Amino acid sequence: MPCCKGCTFGAVRKKQNIVLEKLLVEDYAAEGKALARVEGKVIFIEGAVPGDVVDVRLGKSKKDWAEGHALHFHAYSKDRVEPFCQHFGVCGGCQWQMLPYEKQLQSKHRQVEEVLKRIGKVELPPFIPIAGAGETRFYRNKLEYTFSTKEYTEAKPPARPRMLKGGVYEHITPGAPNGVTYSSEKPQRPQTDHGPGALGFHAKGFFDKVVHIEKCWLQPEPTNEIRNAIRQYALDNGISFYDIRSHQGMLRTMQVRITTTGEVMVNLVVGEDNKKKLMPLLEWLVASFPQITTLLYTINLKWNDSLFDQNPLVYKGKGYVEEMLEDFRFKIGPKSFFQTNSRQGEKLYQITRDFAELDGSQVVYDLYCGTGSIGIFCSRGAKKIVGVEVVEAAIEDAKENAQLNGIDHGVFFSGDVIDVCNDAFFTEHGRPDVIITDPPRAGMHEKLVHKILEMEAPTVVYVSCNPATQARDLALLDAKYAVTKVQPVDMFPHTHHIENVVQLKLRSKNP
């Protein structure tokens, strides 16, 4: 039963239909949600922005909070703008196109402040304003597209336009005033299991259905031209698309990397070892798109799409592309990790280097160093760079990138930092003066936090893609370190993702 004003919250069972009516959305919350309050309870809402007045269908309800999605809009926020992508709200790649970019930045900055205060509970300095992106469209250097027999299609109301201002849609609703209602839910229906084939991104909430993307605004051309042409070639020549449920089909995924240097790499991943079909496709692709500087193909006969244990083969070119950050060169292969926003990655590394406060005398430990990009970026201000990373292939890339940039005072080691950084290692390479750590979303292992406390480097720079786990780690580091600088960095415009850089200084020991 729908709720009305003054309702008492109860458990939201699987088939219940609890709707809270005419809520004024008050503020932004974490991970792209907004919030309202009812009877002192916080309601987290998907698909709404502050200033909207909405009906909310709950999906979960706890003692102090609940969450749901905007079902019907009674009034729209003055902050809403028109999304620029026709696929917005379906593919899930962007969540905030209905917000002006300056509002996105304000929300992300405040989110980092609130999370660090609420979870970290450590003393914080005034934050440096968030570093926004100069380019908010076509900013990604890497995208991965999926081929599928199951295309996620959209219902098409017969008479009225579907999208209104700010990502709100008009639904044909017999019996409603004027025959329509309005909500953030895009009119849609699941696709039948068989179709001509889709090439694009997974539909939001579906692992087996793919939205056929006509134009994506995340990566510059020729990515859209290449993707659409390959799909049409496959349809014209009877090349099958992959069916994730039956584990059958030729074309599986496609990775496209485009660097600021103008190089283009395409890696076509296929699910059948069928050279009679594959080679003509690759030959056509080379002839049709001379912009492709490196073309690879990968034969993946496994059930999963991971390329970690696969061997991409070169059909054309040198097998990799090169990217420039400042005047540093980085070699990027089909399996290499690299910041997916090159220009913002450069800004992120500049902030990290500034926070390290290097003067040429320090030994810098780069933990979770990946392919060595942060360490290399800081190398000219350091006496020595020591990189540690658990992924052996990434360390090989780091060594190659160091050589590419003429860095002879950088050493890189594969292994768990807990095992690598022992007394014998310190004796050989020196104790760190500066530690830079850039862990995955899960944050640092507690043992690593204790290892950093044990190392007692005067300066620690913590780069994070998840302020919540960063805040948790800062609380542990507070035993010996004070937070002295904080600056968020927006790497992914129109999404809720945010990076944050924190400088910590070792506290003076009691005399």
KAWOFEN-V704101 format. One record per residue. N is the residue number from 0. PSI is psi in radians with two decimals (none if undefined). Layout:
N:PSI, N:PSI
//
This chain:
0:2.37, 1:2.58, 2:2.79, 3:-3.09, 4:2.44, 5:0.15, 6:2.72, 7:2.27, 8:2.42, 9:-3.14, 10:2.44, 11:1.81, 12:2.92, 13:-0.70, 14:0.14, 15:2.69, 16:1.35, 17:2.10, 18:2.23, 19:2.22, 20:2.51, 21:0.92, 22:2.36, 23:2.07, 24:2.15, 25:-0.60, 26:3.01, 27:2.70, 28:-3.07, 29:2.75, 30:0.68, 31:0.01, 32:2.87, 33:3.06, 34:2.68, 35:3.02, 36:2.37, 37:2.13, 38:0.66, 39:0.03, 40:2.39, 41:2.29, 42:2.02, 43:2.30, 44:2.27, 45:2.48, 46:0.17, 47:2.81, 48:2.74, 49:2.33, 50:-0.37, 51:2.57, 52:2.05, 53:2.74, 54:2.40, 55:2.20, 56:2.13, 57:2.49, 58:-0.36, 59:2.47, 60:2.16, 61:-3.07, 62:-0.82, 63:-0.13, 64:2.85, 65:2.86, 66:2.63, 67:-2.94, 68:2.70, 69:2.16, 70:-0.68, 71:2.40, 72:2.15, 73:-0.50, 74:2.62, 75:2.54, 76:2.50, 77:-0.24, 78:-0.22, 79:2.51, 80:2.92, 81:2.17, 82:2.49, 83:-0.16, 84:2.33, 85:-0.33, 86:0.08, 87:2.34, 88:-0.16, 89:-0.91, 90:-0.38, 91:0.03, 92:-0.58, 93:2.37, 94:-0.28, 95:0.48, 96:-0.32, 97:0.03, 98:2.39, 99:2.58, 100:-0.65, 101:-0.55, 102:-0.65, 103:-0.79, 104:-0.74, 105:-0.75, 106:-0.76, 107:-0.73, 108:-0.82, 109:-0.63, 110:-0.78, 111:-0.79, 112:-0.83, 113:-0.70, 114:-0.77, 115:-0.63, 116:-0.75, 117:-0.73, 118:-0.78, 119:-0.72, 120:0.68, 121:2.81, 122:2.30, 123:2.53, 124:2.97, 125:2.37, 126:2.50, 127:2.38, 128:2.53, 129:2.45, 130:1.79, 131:2.91, 132:2.42, 133:-0.60, 134:2.15, 135:-0.02, 136:2.64, 137:0.76, 138:-0.17, 139:2.43, 140:-0.16, 141:2.33, 142:2.61, 143:2.13, 144:2.69, 145:2.32, 146:2.48, 147:2.56, 148:-0.24, 149:1.73, 150:2.29, 151:1.93, 152:2.88, 153:2.45, 154:2.51, 155:1.73, 156:2.44, 157:-0.46, 158:-0.55, 159:2.68, 160:2.53, 161:-0.72, 162:2.30, 163:-2.95, 164:2.35, 165:0.51, 166:0.32, 167:2.47, 168:2.65, 169:2.17, 170:2.35, 171:2.04, 172:1.69, 173:2.36, 174:-0.32, 175:2.78, 176:2.24, 177:0.16, 178:0.25, 179:2.74, 180:2.95, 181:2.39, 182:3.02, 183:-0.06, 184:2.12, 185:2.30, 186:2.20, 187:2.85, 188:2.53, 189:2.53, 190:2.57, 191:2.85, 192:-0.17, 193:2.39, 194:-3.10, 195:-0.39, 196:2.35, 197:2.61, 198:1.94, 199:-2.30, 200:2.68, 201:2.41, 202:2.53, 203:2.12, 204:0.03, 205:2.30, 206:-0.32, 207:0.05, 208:2.43, 209:2.36, 210:2.12, 211:2.04, 212:2.13, 213:-0.81, 214:2.16, 215:2.38, 216:0.18, 217:-0.49, 218:2.44, 219:2.91, 220:2.62, 221:0.47, 222:-0.78, 223:-0.69, 224:-0.77, 225:-0.82, 226:-0.86, 227:-0.63, 228:-0.70, 229:-0.73, 230:-0.79, 231:-0.68, 232:-0.77, 233:-0.75, 234:-0.70, 235:-0.47, 236:0.21, 237:0.56, 238:2.18, 239:2.64, 240:2.73, 241:2.42, 242:1.92, 243:-0.46, 244:-0.74, 245:-0.15, 246:0.83, 247:2.65, 248:2.68, 249:-1.02, 250:2.17, 251:-1.15, 252:2.94, 253:2.24, 254:2.32, 255:2.19, 256:2.30, 257:2.08, 258:2.88, 259:-0.22, 260:-0.10, 261:0.04, 262:2.58, 263:2.20, 264:2.31, 265:2.26, 266:1.94, 267:2.13, 268:2.20, 269:2.66, 270:0.10, 271:2.48, 272:1.31, 273:1.54, 274:-0.48, 275:-0.56, 276:-0.62, 277:-0.80, 278:-0.76, 279:-0.61, 280:-0.81, 281:-0.69, 282:-0.75, 283:-0.69, 284:-0.73, 285:-0.75, 286:-0.60, 287:-0.49, 288:1.39, 289:-0.24, 290:-0.38, 291:1.98, 292:-0.48, 293:2.16, 294:2.21, 295:2.83, 296:2.59, 297:2.21, 298:1.89, 299:1.86, 300:0.09, 301:2.97, 302:-0.59, 303:2.86, 304:0.03, 305:2.37, 306:0.04, 307:-0.72, 308:0.32, 309:2.90, 310:1.59, 311:2.38, 312:2.44, 313:2.20, 314:-0.64, 315:2.48, 316:-2.92, 317:-0.07, 318:0.03, 319:2.97, 320:2.89, 321:2.43, 322:2.65, 323:2.22, 324:2.09, 325:-2.19, 326:0.36, 327:2.41, 328:2.44, 329:2.25, 330:2.21, 331:2.02, 332:-3.14, 333:-0.36, 334:0.10, 335:2.54, 336:2.34, 337:2.59, 338:2.22, 339:-0.17, 340:1.71, 341:-0.83, 342:-0.70, 343:-0.51, 344:-0.71, 345:-0.75, 346:-0.73, 347:-0.77, 348:-0.59, 349:-0.73, 350:-0.75, 351:-0.77, 352:-0.73, 353:-0.75, 354:-0.47, 355:-0.39, 356:1.00, 357:2.49, 358:0.21, 359:-0.12, 360:-0.11, 361:2.56, 362:2.12, 363:2.17, 364:2.13, 365:1.72, 366:2.52, 367:0.87, 368:-0.22, 369:-2.23, 370:0.27, 371:0.21, 372:-0.74, 373:-0.78, 374:-0.74, 375:-0.70, 376:-0.53, 377:-0.02, 378:-0.61, 379:-0.32, 380:0.08, 381:2.62, 382:-0.65, 383:2.50, 384:2.24, 385:1.92, 386:2.41, 387:2.30, 388:2.41, 389:-0.44, 390:2.00, 391:-0.68, 392:-0.63, 393:-0.65, 394:-0.65, 395:-0.71, 396:-0.69, 397:-0.76, 398:-0.71, 399:-0.70, 400:-0.63, 401:-0.75, 402:-0.68, 403:-0.56, 404:0.21, 405:0.55, 406:1.94, 407:0.06, 408:0.47, 409:2.32, 410:2.53, 411:2.38, 412:2.42, 413:2.31, 414:2.96, 415:2.27, 416:-0.51, 417:-0.64, 418:-0.62, 419:-0.80, 420:1.31, 421:-3.10, 422:-0.68, 423:-0.64, 424:-0.75, 425:-0.69, 426:-0.68, 427:-0.72, 428:-0.14, 429:2.53, 430:2.57, 431:2.41, 432:-0.56, 433:2.33, 434:2.21, 435:2.21, 436:2.30, 437:1.27, 438:2.97, 439:-3.09, 440:-0.52, 441:-0.15, 442:-2.93, 443:2.52, 444:2.51, 445:-0.58, 446:-0.61, 447:-0.68, 448:-0.78, 449:-0.57, 450:-0.71, 451:-0.73, 452:-0.62, 453:-0.65, 454:-0.65, 455:0.77, 456:2.44, 457:-0.58, 458:2.36, 459:2.32, 460:2.08, 461:1.96, 462:2.25, 463:2.51, 464:0.11, 465:1.62, 466:-0.46, 467:-0.85, 468:-0.52, 469:-0.75, 470:-0.72, 471:-0.76, 472:-0.61, 473:-0.62, 474:-0.64, 475:-0.70, 476:-0.31, 477:-0.26, 478:-0.55, 479:-0.25, 480:2.54, 481:2.41, 482:2.17, 483:-0.39, 484:2.52, 485:2.31, 486:2.04, 487:2.69, 488:2.23, 489:1.86, 490:-0.41, 491:1.45, 492:2.58, 493:0.19, 494:2.99, 495:0.01, 496:2.54, 497:2.43, 498:2.72, 499:2.39, 500:2.25, 501:2.33, 502:2.34, 503:2.50, 504:2.42, 505:2.25, 506:2.59, 507:2.44, 508:2.60, 509:2.40, 510:none
//
